[in-house]
């Protein structure tokens, strides 16, 4: 298995000669066909570096494989309590296939393509799917993981297993990511966002699993295989019925995460 570290290397997914591009930091596809799919994209310079500034909202249209416009789309800039901004889009993919996002930035149209897979075709679960149970490493039983957390100091989200939290009917925020070895340096900030919000949500069980078994950074941890992931970081939000309410891929800021935690039931 080859893990696409910290969202993979598809960081320049579309652009033009004006010096701006849409960046995606995850493999394609990551969603099945359906409604209200979350896509987080970055705004890049022509050389692939992340652009510091950007509009508060990017507007545009979604097109199907025939070039037919399916409707307007909007990306909201997110940057609260994280070191880089991204744009959160919510997209409807009516059928499996390839779609084009076309947005306007500073008077210039830019595009990127995305694929919607058939339901059941992806190795990892998404919104509406049951969260697969797994005995995640804990402070009492590392289950072969060393260390169980690469944050310094360790995060406090290793007290119970995912399986136990699911069996207890708890609402869950479960991150698979590696703070120490994140190539794009975003796993740690996402974990810090979780730590900053956990005290406001005592009704939610926050959990974290590492991506690698040890500090050689060569073997994916069992948690990665159990979730069927080919990229990271990924934050699963799971309701008390064990169903995934949202999967937050690659990056999430404080405001977006808070809105999902508020809605978690």
C-alpha positions as a printed Julia matrix, in Angstrom:
265×3 Matrix{Float64}:
   0.0    0.0     0.0
   1.26   3.49   -0.87
  -0.17   6.18    1.37
  -0.65   9.61   -0.13
   0.9   11.55    2.71
  -1.04  14.56    3.81
  -3.4   14.6     0.89
  -1.14  13.36   -1.86
   0.83  15.22   -4.49
  -1.91  16.46   -6.81
  -1.37  20.0    -5.6
  -1.85  21.79   -8.92
  -5.14  20.59  -10.31
  -5.99  23.44  -12.62
  -4.74  26.87  -13.65
  -4.05  29.38  -16.36
  -1.44  31.81  -17.61
  -2.64  34.58  -15.28
  -0.75  33.06  -12.38
  -3.5   31.52  -10.26
  -4.71  27.93   -9.94
  -6.97  25.73   -7.88
  -5.02  23.24   -5.79
  -6.27  19.91   -4.57
  -4.28  17.95   -2.01
  -6.02  14.61   -2.25
  -6.26  11.77   -4.75
  -9.16  11.67   -7.17
 -11.8   10.36   -6.58
 -12.58  10.81   -2.9
 -16.39  10.91   -3.14
 -19.15   8.78   -4.57
 -21.99  10.33   -6.53
 -24.5   12.09   -4.32
 -25.42  15.42   -2.8
 -23.67  17.89   -0.52
 -20.16  16.51   -0.98
 -17.46  18.54    0.76
 -14.42  19.51   -1.27
 -11.59  21.59    0.22
  -9.38  23.34   -2.33
  -6.46  25.73   -2.08
  -5.68  28.79   -4.15
  -2.22  28.52   -5.7
   0.23  30.72   -7.52
   1.4   29.66  -10.97
   4.51  28.02   -9.47
   2.37  25.8    -7.25
   3.0   27.7    -4.02
   0.01  28.46   -1.82
  -1.35  31.93   -2.36
  -1.54  33.95    0.85
  -4.36  36.27   -0.13
  -7.67  35.54   -1.81
 -11.31  36.55   -1.95
 -13.64  35.64    0.92
 -15.81  33.68   -1.53
 -15.11  32.03   -4.89
 -18.16  31.69   -7.14
 -18.62  29.67  -10.28
 -20.4   26.74  -11.88
 -20.23  22.95  -11.9
 -20.24  21.23  -15.31
 -20.81  17.58  -16.16
 -18.72  15.51  -18.55
 -20.59  16.94  -21.53
 -19.87  20.51  -20.5
 -23.45  21.13  -19.39
 -23.79  23.55  -16.5
 -25.43  21.88  -13.52
 -25.74  24.93  -11.32
 -23.84  27.55   -9.36
 -21.17  26.67   -6.8
 -19.53  28.68   -4.06
 -16.36  28.2    -2.07
 -16.07  29.86    1.34
 -12.61  30.85    2.53
 -11.66  29.16    5.8
  -8.6   30.05    7.89
  -9.55  30.23   11.59
  -6.8   28.85   13.87
  -4.85  27.15   11.05
  -1.69  28.32    9.23
  -3.12  28.35    5.72
  -6.44  29.14    4.11
  -8.61  26.86    2.01
 -11.98  27.06    0.27
 -14.85  24.84    1.35
 -17.19  23.84   -1.48
 -20.37  21.74   -1.2
 -21.1   19.96   -4.48
 -23.86  17.73   -5.87
 -22.76  14.91   -8.16
 -25.97  13.46   -9.68
 -24.26  10.47  -11.31
 -20.8    8.87  -11.37
 -18.43  10.54  -13.8
 -16.05  13.43  -14.32
 -17.06  16.96  -13.42
 -15.45  20.36  -13.91
 -15.43  23.16  -11.37
 -15.11  26.57  -13.02
 -14.67  29.56  -10.74
 -13.64  33.17  -11.12
 -10.81  34.75   -9.16
  -9.76  38.36   -9.72
 -11.68  38.43  -12.98
 -10.0   35.27  -14.3
 -11.75  31.94  -14.86
  -9.91  28.87  -13.55
 -10.93  25.22  -13.62
 -10.24  21.88  -12.02
 -11.76  18.46  -12.62
 -13.12  15.97  -10.09
 -14.43  12.43  -10.4
 -17.48  11.06   -8.62
 -17.22   7.3    -8.15
 -20.03   4.78   -8.08
 -21.52   4.04   -4.68
 -19.47   1.26   -3.06
 -16.48   1.74   -5.36
 -14.18   3.48   -2.86
 -12.14   1.67   -0.23
 -12.92   4.2     2.51
 -16.29   5.17    4.0
 -18.02   8.52    3.66
 -21.11  10.4     4.8
 -24.05   8.05    5.3
 -21.87   4.96    5.72
 -21.41   3.1     9.01
 -18.08   3.82   10.69
 -16.07   0.57   10.75
 -15.09  -0.33   14.33
 -11.4   -0.65   15.1
  -9.38  -1.13   18.28
  -7.31   2.04   18.05
  -4.12   2.29   20.13
  -4.66   3.77   23.6
  -2.4    5.07   26.33
  -2.93   1.73   28.09
  -2.37  -0.48   25.04
  -0.39   0.8    22.08
  -1.26  -2.31   20.04
   2.1   -2.18   18.31
   2.12   1.56   17.68
   5.25   3.35   18.92
   4.6    6.15   19.54
   0.8    6.19   19.65
   0.91   9.97   19.15
   3.63  12.06   17.48
   2.36  15.34   18.86
   4.59  16.83   21.57
   3.23  16.6    24.16
   0.82  13.77   23.3
  -2.76  14.76   22.61
  -5.39  13.55   25.12
  -7.41  11.57   22.56
  -6.1    8.05   23.24
  -8.07   6.96   26.29
 -10.59   4.58   24.68
 -10.74   2.69   21.41
 -12.9    3.61   18.46
 -14.66   0.25   18.85
 -15.56   1.0    22.47
 -16.8    4.49   21.63
 -19.01   3.11   18.86
 -20.36   0.34   21.11
 -21.22   2.95   23.75
 -23.25   4.98   21.24
 -21.04   8.04   21.63
 -20.78  10.89   19.19
 -17.25  10.77   17.8
 -14.69  13.01   16.15
 -11.96  10.65   14.92
  -8.78  11.94   13.27
  -6.3    9.79   11.37
  -3.22  11.94   10.88
   0.42  12.31   11.88
   1.49  15.64   13.43
   5.23  14.91   13.27
   5.47  13.56    9.73
   2.87  15.54    7.82
   4.49  16.65    4.56
   2.21  19.67    4.22
   2.37  20.48    7.96
  -1.41  20.45    8.4
  -2.09  17.3    10.5
  -0.73  18.98   13.62
  -2.79  22.16   13.22
  -5.96  20.11   12.64
  -5.25  18.13   15.83
  -4.63  21.41   17.68
  -7.98  22.73   16.44
  -9.64  19.61   17.87
  -7.87  20.11   21.19
  -8.97  23.74   21.29
 -12.62  22.79   20.8
 -12.88  19.56   22.81
 -13.67  21.32   26.06
 -16.73  22.94   24.48
 -18.13  19.55   23.42
 -18.1   17.16   26.39
 -20.8   15.12   24.63
 -18.37  14.24   21.81
 -15.63  11.62   22.09
 -12.48  12.93   20.41
 -10.08  10.26   19.13
  -6.79  10.29   17.24
  -4.8    7.59   15.49
  -1.38   7.87   13.91
  -0.65   7.11   10.26
   2.55   5.08   10.72
   3.48   2.28   13.1
   6.71   3.97   14.25
   9.14   6.79   13.57
  10.68   5.09   10.54
   7.62   6.37    8.65
   7.59   3.33    6.37
   4.67   1.13    7.42
   1.09   2.43    7.49
  -0.54   1.92   10.87
  -3.4   -0.59   11.17
  -5.82   2.31   11.66
  -5.11   3.44    8.1
  -5.83  -0.01    6.68
  -8.93  -0.43    8.86
 -10.42   2.74    7.4
  -9.29   1.84    3.86
  -7.48   5.16    3.45
  -5.1    6.03    0.65
  -4.55   9.61    1.87
  -4.47  11.59    5.1
  -5.26  13.47    7.29
  -8.94  12.55    7.52
 -11.38  13.51   10.26
 -14.51  11.36   10.59
 -17.52  12.8    12.43
 -19.78   9.99   13.62
 -23.26  10.22   15.12
 -24.48   8.23   18.11
 -26.0    5.67   15.72
 -22.54   4.87   14.33
 -23.17   6.56   10.98
 -20.65   8.97    9.48
 -22.27  12.4     9.32
 -19.3   14.04    7.61
 -15.77  13.23    6.49
 -13.43  16.21    6.59
 -10.54  15.52    4.23
  -7.08  17.07    4.39
  -7.83  20.3     6.25
 -10.44  21.91    8.48
 -10.46  25.19   10.37
 -11.97  25.99   13.74
 -15.15  27.57   12.4
 -16.01  24.77   10.01
 -15.31  22.07   12.58
 -17.39  23.87   15.2
 -20.36  24.02   12.83
 -20.21  20.25   12.29
 -19.8   19.49   15.99
 -22.82  21.67   16.73
 -24.88  19.56   14.3
 -23.57  16.15   15.42
 -26.29  13.99   16.99
